[in-house]
Amino acid sequence: MALQKPKSLGELLRKWRSMRNLSQLDLAEKAETSARHISFIETGRGRPSKGLLMRLADVLEIPLRARNTLLESAGFASCYSETGLSEPEMEQVRKTLEFICRATEPYPVMIIDRYWNILMANEAMKCISEIFVADSTMLDQEGINLMRLVLHPRCWRKNIQNIVEFEPYMASRVLRALNTDPQDRKMRALWEEVCSYSDEDETSSSDSWDGLPQLLKPIHLKNKDFELKLFTTIATLGAPQDITLQELRIECGFPVDKHSEKCLQHLRVQRKKGEVGHQLDGKLQGI
């Protein structure tokens, strides 16, 4: 599918209004303006003030990166910066993220960016990454991507017992991000890569869902030595005013059953003995 041309202000506003299931009247009332003015903006016959545009963005809960695009399409300068996590002004944020990683042990936790690149990971995550990867050379690259780690045939894929059920969940996360910004070439490339991993001949183990809560979609990892069933939680930073901070995700894995709990505790002991979990040291920002 070809990339679309940059959208006008009216097209962008209409897209976000449609995504939030709001009528022009609904949006106008929430933003304290008139439906007629909204209609004029969407058709290009009217131009909003910067203040009104920011109110519309608030009502529509538009992400900061997209707000910059909205502002630029209206002829205003962008407002929100994108600061690298390694920059000096991010020191306190880094310390907080490192604390979260340590405090979550022995459960795996990672900090990922908008493209699912793993920026930080705790010891448990490093252990699991190494134990379940099919080809350890895949961990030699400078950056580790979560989608690639989970779905690539040479990474975790062959050790995921419920890959047929779990893959659509992971792929849908990329597709939702792409649908939000179809012009994002990097996201499109990731989507196409994820699609290329699919194997129609794959089957799930018959017992992979036995006794698991149906309200969750755990990942079931198994090789000859270890077996884990984990569900995930995803957290974000509150009230971010920087694009990088808004797009960070803190993804944690927690055991579904007692066996998985014991396995994670055992991995922690092995890590302390220096038996597992060192291949990724220095590859991720780590702690």
C-alpha positions in Angstrom: 0.0 0.0 0.0 1.4 3.4 -1.1 2.0 6.0 1.5 -0.6 8.7 1.6 0.2 12.4 0.9 0.4 14.7 3.9 -3.1 15.6 5.1 -4.5 19.1 5.4 -5.6 20.5 8.7 -9.2 19.7 7.9 -8.5 16.1 7.0 -6.4 15.6 10.1 -9.1 17.0 12.3 -11.8 14.9 10.7 -9.7 11.8 11.0 -9.2 12.3 14.7 -12.8 13.2 15.3 -13.8 10.0 13.5 -11.4 8.0 15.6 -12.9 9.3 18.8 -16.5 8.8 17.5 -17.5 12.4 18.0 -19.8 14.4 15.8 -19.0 18.0 14.9 -21.6 19.2 17.4 -20.1 16.9 20.1 -16.6 18.2 19.5 -17.8 21.8 19.3 -19.5 21.6 22.7 -16.6 20.0 24.4 -14.1 22.6 22.9 -16.5 25.5 23.6 -16.9 26.6 20.0 -19.6 26.2 17.3 -20.3 23.2 15.1 -20.3 25.7 12.2 -16.7 26.7 13.0 -15.7 23.0 13.2 -17.3 22.4 9.8 -15.5 25.4 8.3 -12.1 24.1 9.6 -12.7 20.6 8.2 -13.6 21.9 4.8 -10.8 24.4 4.7 -13.0 27.5 4.8 -12.0 28.5 8.2 -8.7 28.7 10.2 -8.6 28.2 14.0 -6.6 30.1 16.4 -3.7 28.3 18.1 -5.7 28.3 21.4 -8.7 26.7 19.8 -6.5 24.1 18.0 -4.9 23.1 21.3 -8.4 22.8 22.9 -9.5 20.5 20.1 -6.4 18.4 20.5 -7.1 18.1 24.3 -10.7 17.0 23.6 -9.6 14.5 21.0 -6.7 13.2 23.2 -4.3 13.6 20.3 -0.7 12.3 21.1 2.0 15.0 21.3 3.7 13.9 18.1 0.5 14.2 16.2 -0.3 17.5 17.8 2.9 18.9 16.3 1.7 17.7 12.9 -1.7 19.3 13.5 -0.1 22.6 14.5 2.2 22.6 11.5 -0.6 21.9 9.1 -2.4 25.0 10.5 0.7 27.2 9.9 1.9 27.2 13.6 5.3 26.1 15.0 5.4 22.8 16.7 5.3 22.9 20.5 6.5 19.6 21.8 10.1 18.5 21.9 11.5 14.9 21.5 14.4 14.5 23.9 16.6 11.4 23.8 16.4 9.2 26.9 20.2 9.5 27.3 20.2 13.3 27.5 21.2 15.0 30.8 17.7 16.4 31.4 16.3 12.9 31.4 18.5 11.8 34.3 15.7 11.7 36.9 13.4 9.8 34.5 16.2 7.2 33.8 16.7 6.7 37.6 12.9 6.2 38.0 12.8 3.7 35.2 15.8 1.8 36.5 14.2 1.7 40.0 11.0 0.2 38.4 13.2 -2.4 36.6 14.9 -3.4 39.8 11.8 -3.4 42.0 9.9 -5.7 39.6 12.4 -8.6 40.0 12.1 -11.6 39.6 9.4 -10.7 37.1 10.6 -9.5 33.6 10.2 -5.9 32.7 11.4 -3.8 29.8 11.1 -0.2 28.7 10.2 0.1 25.0 9.8 3.0 22.6 7.1 3.6 20.0 8.7 1.1 17.6 9.0 -1.6 20.4 12.8 -1.1 20.6 13.8 -2.3 24.1 15.7 0.6 25.7 16.1 -1.0 29.2 15.5 -4.4 30.7 15.9 -6.0 34.1 17.8 -9.2 34.8 14.8 -11.4 34.6 14.0 -10.1 31.1 17.6 -10.7 30.0 17.5 -14.3 31.3 14.2 -15.1 29.5 15.5 -13.5 26.3 18.5 -15.8 26.3 16.8 -19.0 27.4 14.0 -19.0 24.8 15.8 -17.5 21.8 16.3 -20.2 19.1 19.4 -18.6 17.6 21.6 -16.8 20.1 23.3 -14.8 17.4 20.0 -12.8 17.0 20.9 -11.2 20.3 24.2 -9.9 19.0 22.7 -6.9 17.3 23.0 -3.5 18.9 19.3 -2.9 19.4 16.7 -5.6 20.4 13.2 -5.1 19.1 10.3 -6.7 21.1 8.3 -7.7 18.0 11.3 -9.3 16.4 12.3 -11.0 19.7 8.9 -12.5 20.1 7.9 -13.3 16.5 11.0 -13.9 14.5 11.5 -17.6 13.6 15.1 -17.5 15.0 14.1 -15.8 18.2 11.2 -16.9 20.6 8.7 -18.0 18.0 9.5 -21.7 17.9 9.3 -21.8 21.7 5.9 -20.1 22.0 3.4 -22.9 22.5 0.4 -20.7 21.7 1.9 -18.7 18.8 -1.2 -19.1 16.6 -3.3 -17.3 19.3 -0.5 -14.9 20.5 0.8 -13.6 17.2 -2.4 -11.8 16.1 -2.4 -9.9 19.4 1.2 -8.7 18.9 0.7 -7.9 15.2 -2.5 -5.9 16.0 -0.5 -3.6 18.2 1.7 -2.6 15.3 -1.3 -2.3 12.9 -3.1 0.0 15.3 0.0 2.3 15.5 0.3 2.2 11.7 -3.4 3.1 11.2 -2.9 6.1 13.5 -0.1 7.4 11.2 -0.1 5.7 7.8 2.8 7.9 6.7 5.2 6.6 9.2 7.7 4.7 7.0 9.5 3.0 9.9 6.2 1.7 11.4 5.1 0.4 8.0 8.5 -1.4 7.6 8.0 -3.0 11.0 4.4 -4.0 10.1 5.6 -5.6 6.8 8.4 -7.4 8.7 6.0 -8.8 11.3 3.7 -10.0 8.5 6.6 -11.8 6.8 7.1 -14.0 9.9 3.7 -15.7 9.7 3.7 -19.5 9.1 0.4 -21.0 8.0 1.6 -24.5 9.0 2.0 -23.6 12.6 -0.2 -25.0 15.3 -0.6 -24.4 19.0 -0.2 -27.0 21.7 -3.5 -28.5 22.6 -3.2 -27.7 26.3 -1.7 -24.3 26.1 -4.8 -22.6 27.3 -6.0 -25.2 29.9 -6.8 -23.5 33.1 -5.7 -20.0 31.9 -7.9 -17.0 32.6 -10.0 -16.2 29.4 -9.9 -12.5 30.2 -6.1 -12.5 29.5 -4.0 -13.6 26.6 -0.8 -15.0 28.2 2.3 -16.0 26.4 3.3 -19.7 26.9 7.0 -20.2 26.5 8.6 -23.7 26.7 11.8 -25.4 25.8 13.4 -28.6 27.1 14.5 -27.0 30.4 12.0 -24.2 31.2 8.3 -23.5 30.9 6.7 -20.1 31.6 3.2 -18.8 31.2 3.1 -15.0 31.6 0.5 -12.3 31.2 1.7 -8.7 30.6 0.8 -5.2 32.0 1.7 -2.0 30.1 2.1 1.3 31.9 2.9 4.8 30.8 4.3 7.9 32.4 1.8 10.4 33.7 1.2 13.9 32.2 4.2 13.8 29.8 5.1 17.0 28.0 7.8 15.5 25.8 7.2 13.2 22.9 9.8 10.6 24.0 8.3 10.4 27.5 4.7 10.0 26.2 5.7 7.2 23.8 7.6 5.2 26.4 5.9 2.0 27.6 6.8 0.0 30.7 5.9 -3.6 29.9 6.0 -6.2 32.7 5.4 -10.0 32.6 3.8 -11.8 35.6 3.3 -15.5 36.2 -0.1 -17.1 35.4 0.5 -20.1 37.7 2.7 -21.4 40.6 5.0 -23.3 38.3 5.9 -20.1 36.4 6.4 -18.3 39.7 8.9 -21.0 40.8 10.6 -20.9 37.5 11.2 -17.1 37.7 12.5 -17.5 41.2 14.9 -20.2 40.0 16.2 -18.0 37.2 16.9 -15.3 39.7 19.1 -17.6 41.7 20.9 -18.8 38.5 21.5 -15.2 37.5 23.2 -14.5 40.8 25.5 -17.5 40.3 26.4 -16.1 36.9 25.0 -19.1 35.0 22.5 -17.3 32.7 21.6 -13.8 31.6 24.8 -12.2 30.6 24.7 -12.2 26.8 22.5 -9.1 26.6 24.7 -7.1 29.1 25.8 -4.0 27.2 23.4 -4.6 24.3 20.5 -2.9 26.1 20.8 0.3 28.1 20.1 -2.0 31.1 20.5 -1.3 34.8 
